[in-house]
Amino acid sequence: MDKTDSQILQELQDNFPLCESPYEVVADKLQIPTEQLVNRIQRLLDDGMIRRMGASFNSNKLGFSSTLAAVRVKPELIERAAEIIGRFPEVTHSYLRKDTFNIWFTIIAADEKKIADILESIRTALSLDKSDVLNLPVKRLFKLDARFHNYMAAP
């Protein structure tokens, strides 16, 4: 990762233009060819430096409900559980933890009833007890505006 990669990450996070040709605008601002910009972004994606590119919306302001959920499954059921959880388009992401509740995931759905229905479907599909499923809806939101900087890049 060099200075140009660092500048690209900064522009993508802070100043992504909302226009017909955003990559051309970013390339012009960084004074590099558009093709080089696209190739560098692809390499950053391939290397895992960029995990996701896309807009983030405030689901609550759009009228949706959300929750953090977790399930407690036996180690031999982890793959199956992940596959079942991943079937629901309302699940935005999930991750494995080394804990009693070992699969955590977020759900954004039309309303709390839909969330409850999804969790019940997951519970039933995995033959889990009710105590093996956690539903942790937001009570008070603390939103962090995370910005990532590369201080290791050469000047």
Backbone bond lengths (Angstrom), bond angles and torsions (degrees), N, CA, C in turn:
res aa  C-N    CA-C-N  psi(-1)  N-CA   C-N-CA  omega(-1)  CA-C   N-CA-C  phi
1 M - - - 1.452 - - 1.529 108.06 -
2 D 1.311 114.75 124.24 1.456 119.09 -178.94 1.532 110.59 -113.58
3 K 1.316 115.31 -172.71 1.463 120.61 -177.40 1.528 111.46 -60.58
4 T 1.329 117.22 -39.69 1.467 120.61 -179.55 1.528 110.45 -64.81
5 D 1.345 117.31 -43.63 1.469 120.00 176.24 1.521 110.60 -57.82
6 S 1.322 116.32 -43.53 1.463 120.98 179.66 1.527 111.19 -61.49
7 Q 1.341 116.11 -42.37 1.468 120.45 178.23 1.527 110.99 -65.08
8 I 1.325 116.50 -38.88 1.468 120.78 178.36 1.521 109.81 -61.82
9 L 1.328 117.47 -48.33 1.470 120.76 178.95 1.520 111.07 -58.37
10 Q 1.317 116.75 -41.72 1.461 120.99 -179.83 1.529 110.65 -62.88
11 E 1.317 117.16 -45.47 1.462 120.80 179.89 1.526 111.79 -64.89
12 L 1.323 116.63 -42.15 1.463 119.78 -179.44 1.525 111.25 -63.80
13 Q 1.325 117.64 -35.30 1.463 121.24 -178.63 1.523 112.76 -80.24
14 D 1.325 116.61 -39.13 1.462 119.69 -168.87 1.520 115.22 -104.30
15 N 1.315 117.38 -28.88 1.468 118.61 -168.85 1.520 113.19 -135.95
16 F 1.316 118.10 30.60 1.462 119.18 -177.18 1.528 109.14 -63.31
17 P 1.333 116.83 120.61 1.468 119.67 -175.82 1.529 112.52 -75.74
18 L 1.301 115.89 139.27 1.461 121.70 175.68 1.524 107.41 -97.13
19 C 1.329 113.95 89.28 1.458 119.90 -178.08 1.523 108.65 -153.52
20 E 1.322 116.34 179.89 1.460 121.37 -176.34 1.532 112.60 -66.96
21 S 1.322 118.12 -33.86 1.473 122.21 -177.02 1.529 110.42 -129.24
22 P 1.329 117.71 68.14 1.464 119.57 -173.91 1.531 114.20 -62.91
23 Y 1.335 117.25 -34.85 1.464 119.01 -178.25 1.530 111.62 -69.48
24 E 1.316 116.81 -32.21 1.463 119.65 175.01 1.521 110.53 -66.00
25 V 1.329 117.19 -39.61 1.463 121.33 178.98 1.527 110.26 -64.45
26 V 1.337 116.60 -45.54 1.472 120.22 179.44 1.528 110.10 -63.89
27 A 1.324 116.53 -44.21 1.467 119.89 179.55 1.523 111.27 -60.18
28 D 1.329 116.97 -44.04 1.462 120.58 177.76 1.524 110.90 -60.69
29 K 1.317 116.54 -43.13 1.469 120.01 -178.98 1.530 110.92 -63.42
30 L 1.335 116.28 -37.86 1.464 120.50 -179.20 1.530 112.30 -87.42
31 Q 1.323 116.24 -3.57 1.460 123.38 179.02 1.535 111.90 58.21
32 I 1.339 114.61 48.05 1.466 121.31 174.11 1.523 107.64 -133.35
33 P 1.320 118.02 157.07 1.470 120.13 177.95 1.534 110.89 -64.74
34 T 1.314 116.56 145.44 1.470 122.00 -179.76 1.524 110.58 -56.86
35 E 1.324 117.40 -41.28 1.469 120.83 -179.88 1.529 110.87 -61.26
36 Q 1.320 117.30 -39.41 1.470 120.46 177.60 1.526 110.38 -65.27
37 L 1.329 117.16 -42.10 1.454 120.93 177.77 1.528 110.71 -58.46
38 V 1.319 116.20 -50.01 1.469 121.16 -179.14 1.524 110.52 -60.65
39 N 1.337 117.37 -43.53 1.467 121.02 179.01 1.523 111.71 -63.30
40 R 1.323 116.90 -40.25 1.465 120.07 179.14 1.534 111.02 -67.80
41 I 1.328 116.79 -41.03 1.470 119.80 177.47 1.525 109.66 -62.19
42 Q 1.323 117.51 -42.89 1.461 120.25 178.81 1.526 111.09 -61.87
43 R 1.330 117.46 -40.49 1.469 120.57 178.44 1.525 110.41 -65.41
44 L 1.325 117.34 -40.79 1.470 120.88 178.14 1.531 110.71 -63.95
45 L 1.326 116.60 -36.27 1.469 120.51 174.72 1.529 110.48 -66.99
46 D 1.328 116.58 -47.25 1.466 121.49 -178.63 1.527 111.70 -62.17
47 D 1.336 116.27 -36.27 1.468 121.39 -179.13 1.527 112.83 -81.89
48 G 1.335 117.52 -5.63 1.455 121.04 179.69 1.519 114.30 82.84
49 M 1.331 117.77 5.63 1.466 120.36 177.00 1.536 109.70 -69.37
50 I 1.317 116.13 -34.00 1.465 122.21 172.49 1.522 105.56 -112.62
51 R 1.331 116.75 121.66 1.464 119.90 179.63 1.511 111.70 -94.56
52 R 1.313 117.32 -31.33 1.450 120.22 -175.44 1.514 109.48 -153.22
53 M 1.331 115.44 140.28 1.459 120.36 172.52 1.520 107.10 -124.71
54 G 1.289 116.19 124.64 1.456 120.33 178.89 1.505 110.73 170.85
55 A 1.289 114.81 169.29 1.463 120.82 179.97 1.526 110.42 -78.11
56 S 1.307 115.35 152.01 1.461 121.91 173.30 1.524 107.55 -117.60
57 F 1.318 115.23 126.39 1.448 120.69 -178.62 1.522 109.42 -113.30
58 N 1.314 116.77 150.58 1.455 121.82 175.13 1.532 106.85 -81.93
59 S 1.329 115.42 99.31 1.465 120.12 -174.25 1.526 112.02 -62.46
60 N 1.317 118.07 -34.09 1.469 120.33 179.29 1.525 111.30 -64.52
61 K 1.318 116.81 -41.62 1.469 120.24 179.02 1.526 111.74 -68.39
62 L 1.330 116.34 -21.49 1.462 120.61 176.71 1.522 111.67 -88.73
63 G 1.344 116.99 1.88 1.456 121.00 176.00 1.517 115.41 93.19
64 F 1.322 117.61 9.31 1.460 121.15 -179.97 1.527 110.53 -94.22
65 S 1.320 115.32 163.43 1.456 122.48 173.03 1.523 108.26 -109.10
66 S 1.325 115.60 152.15 1.463 118.77 178.65 1.517 110.03 -142.03
67 T 1.322 114.31 160.36 1.457 119.75 178.64 1.518 109.70 -154.88
68 L 1.304 114.78 155.92 1.456 122.43 166.85 1.517 105.32 -97.74
69 A 1.313 116.44 131.22 1.459 120.51 -177.97 1.523 109.41 -129.47
70 A 1.326 114.78 160.20 1.465 120.28 177.20 1.518 108.77 -149.53
71 V 1.327 114.61 152.01 1.461 120.39 174.20 1.520 108.88 -128.82
72 R 1.313 113.61 151.55 1.461 121.49 175.85 1.524 106.38 -108.79
73 V 1.336 116.01 109.65 1.463 120.30 -179.96 1.523 109.59 -126.45
74 K 1.320 114.65 153.14 1.458 120.43 176.49 1.527 109.08 -66.23
75 P 1.320 117.14 147.62 1.475 119.84 -177.84 1.528 114.14 -51.52
76 E 1.319 117.25 -36.67 1.463 119.27 -178.88 1.533 112.79 -71.96
77 L 1.330 117.82 -10.92 1.469 121.70 179.07 1.531 113.51 -102.66
78 I 1.318 116.77 1.01 1.468 119.52 -174.82 1.522 111.98 -59.41
79 E 1.322 118.05 -48.07 1.466 120.57 -178.90 1.526 111.15 -61.14
80 R 1.309 116.47 -45.16 1.467 120.86 179.52 1.523 110.51 -63.49
81 A 1.330 116.50 -43.51 1.462 120.45 179.59 1.528 110.91 -62.17
82 A 1.318 117.01 -43.74 1.463 120.52 179.37 1.525 110.94 -61.89
83 E 1.311 116.60 -39.06 1.463 120.69 179.21 1.533 110.50 -65.91
84 I 1.322 117.18 -42.78 1.468 121.01 -179.90 1.525 110.58 -66.50
85 I 1.317 116.90 -46.09 1.469 121.22 179.71 1.531 109.80 -61.22
86 G 1.324 116.66 -41.23 1.461 121.60 -178.29 1.518 114.87 -68.90
87 R 1.324 118.23 -12.35 1.471 121.50 177.92 1.526 112.46 -68.58
88 F 1.316 116.64 -24.29 1.462 120.75 -174.14 1.526 110.33 -86.99
89 P 1.331 117.67 118.78 1.466 119.10 178.83 1.529 112.73 -63.93
90 E 1.306 117.67 -17.61 1.466 121.36 179.03 1.534 112.01 -75.58
91 V 1.330 117.39 -15.64 1.467 121.02 176.92 1.524 107.46 -80.59
92 T 1.335 115.51 116.14 1.464 119.00 -175.47 1.515 112.12 -82.64
93 H 1.298 117.84 -35.57 1.463 121.63 174.95 1.521 108.81 -166.94
94 S 1.326 114.37 160.94 1.458 119.48 178.62 1.518 108.68 -144.91
95 Y 1.319 115.34 158.59 1.456 118.69 179.10 1.516 110.14 -152.76
96 L 1.308 114.80 154.36 1.456 123.48 -178.41 1.521 109.08 -92.80
97 R 1.330 116.05 137.06 1.464 121.49 176.76 1.517 109.26 -126.16
98 K 1.299 115.99 149.29 1.460 121.41 174.02 1.521 106.96 -87.81
99 D 1.321 115.37 81.82 1.455 121.15 -177.60 1.519 107.70 -157.56
100 T 1.329 116.65 174.99 1.462 120.83 178.06 1.520 110.11 -58.04
101 F 1.317 116.97 -50.59 1.462 121.36 172.46 1.525 104.90 -88.49
102 N 1.324 116.18 106.65 1.454 119.51 -165.95 1.529 116.17 -102.52
103 I 1.315 118.71 -10.16 1.470 120.17 172.97 1.533 107.79 -124.23
104 W 1.315 115.15 120.92 1.457 122.43 -179.99 1.525 108.18 -114.09
105 F 1.329 116.67 145.24 1.455 120.02 -178.90 1.523 109.78 -157.75
106 T 1.315 115.59 159.67 1.458 120.73 176.22 1.518 109.13 -111.24
107 I 1.317 114.33 147.38 1.465 121.65 178.57 1.524 107.79 -127.20
108 I 1.319 115.76 132.82 1.459 121.97 170.87 1.523 105.82 -122.55
109 A 1.334 116.29 119.87 1.464 121.10 -175.34 1.521 110.27 -139.23
110 A 1.322 114.93 173.36 1.462 121.40 -177.28 1.526 112.63 -58.58
111 D 1.335 116.48 -37.32 1.456 119.81 -179.03 1.527 109.54 -161.11
112 E 1.330 115.54 175.91 1.469 120.29 -177.46 1.525 112.19 -66.38
113 K 1.319 117.75 -30.16 1.468 120.26 177.86 1.524 110.07 -64.36
114 K 1.318 117.02 -41.92 1.465 120.62 178.72 1.529 110.22 -62.92
115 I 1.322 117.24 -40.77 1.464 120.80 176.62 1.524 109.97 -60.22
116 A 1.320 116.32 -47.24 1.470 120.48 179.22 1.528 110.90 -60.05
117 D 1.333 117.01 -40.89 1.470 121.00 178.84 1.536 110.99 -63.32
118 I 1.326 116.90 -41.72 1.467 120.62 178.97 1.524 110.02 -63.61
119 L 1.319 116.70 -46.75 1.468 119.83 -179.85 1.525 111.17 -62.67
120 E 1.321 117.20 -37.67 1.467 120.24 177.78 1.529 110.71 -67.75
121 S 1.321 117.40 -38.30 1.462 120.58 176.73 1.521 110.97 -62.71
122 I 1.310 117.00 -42.84 1.463 121.60 178.22 1.523 109.85 -64.07
123 R 1.332 116.34 -46.32 1.464 121.23 179.68 1.528 111.25 -58.38
124 T 1.321 115.57 -46.42 1.461 120.80 -178.83 1.532 111.52 -65.95
125 A 1.328 117.10 -45.18 1.462 121.20 -178.53 1.532 112.08 -61.63
126 L 1.331 116.06 -30.08 1.468 120.66 -179.24 1.522 112.84 -99.56
127 S 1.329 116.94 2.36 1.475 122.12 -178.38 1.529 111.70 53.97
128 L 1.326 115.88 46.41 1.458 121.13 -179.21 1.520 110.90 -95.03
129 D 1.325 116.30 152.42 1.462 121.20 170.83 1.528 108.01 -73.33
130 K 1.319 116.44 157.84 1.471 120.03 178.15 1.524 111.31 -58.22
131 S 1.342 116.45 -32.73 1.464 120.20 -179.32 1.530 112.33 -72.52
132 D 1.327 118.39 -7.47 1.464 122.58 179.07 1.526 112.54 -91.40
133 V 1.329 116.85 2.42 1.458 121.48 -178.79 1.530 109.09 -126.92
134 L 1.315 115.63 127.12 1.473 120.98 177.09 1.522 109.83 -108.23
135 N 1.317 115.70 137.96 1.452 123.17 172.85 1.515 105.76 -122.97
136 L 1.334 117.00 112.04 1.459 122.38 -174.60 1.531 110.62 -119.11
137 P 1.346 116.96 74.95 1.468 119.15 -178.19 1.525 111.81 -66.32
138 V 1.301 114.77 155.98 1.461 121.41 179.57 1.526 109.77 -65.61
139 K 1.310 115.68 129.91 1.466 121.35 172.82 1.522 109.88 -102.48
140 R 1.322 114.77 -38.50 1.458 121.37 178.37 1.525 106.64 -147.22
141 L 1.306 116.95 127.39 1.460 121.74 -173.79 1.523 111.14 -93.99
142 F 1.326 114.50 130.02 1.454 122.11 171.28 1.520 106.03 -120.47
143 K 1.305 116.94 106.97 1.466 121.19 -176.25 1.519 108.96 -100.20
144 L 1.326 114.89 122.07 1.452 120.68 175.97 1.512 108.82 -94.91
145 D 1.297 116.13 136.39 1.458 121.11 176.01 1.523 106.35 -99.40
146 A 1.318 115.54 84.23 1.462 120.93 -175.13 1.522 110.55 -76.89
147 R 1.295 115.83 127.35 1.462 122.66 174.58 1.520 106.28 -124.44
148 F 1.314 116.33 133.00 1.455 120.87 -176.26 1.516 109.83 -106.33
149 H 1.298 115.31 128.82 1.460 121.70 -178.80 1.520 108.96 -119.02
150 N 1.306 116.20 144.81 1.456 121.18 176.84 1.516 108.38 -106.38
151 Y 1.314 115.54 97.24 1.464 120.27 179.98 1.514 111.95 -85.02
152 M 1.350 116.32 -3.46 1.457 120.57 -178.23 1.523 111.99 -90.48
153 A 1.310 118.40 -13.99 1.456 121.06 -176.83 1.532 109.89 -65.96
154 A 1.293 115.41 144.04 1.456 120.78 179.18 1.522 109.45 -66.91
155 P 1.327 118.17 140.92 1.476 120.19 -180.00 1.505 113.33 -67.73
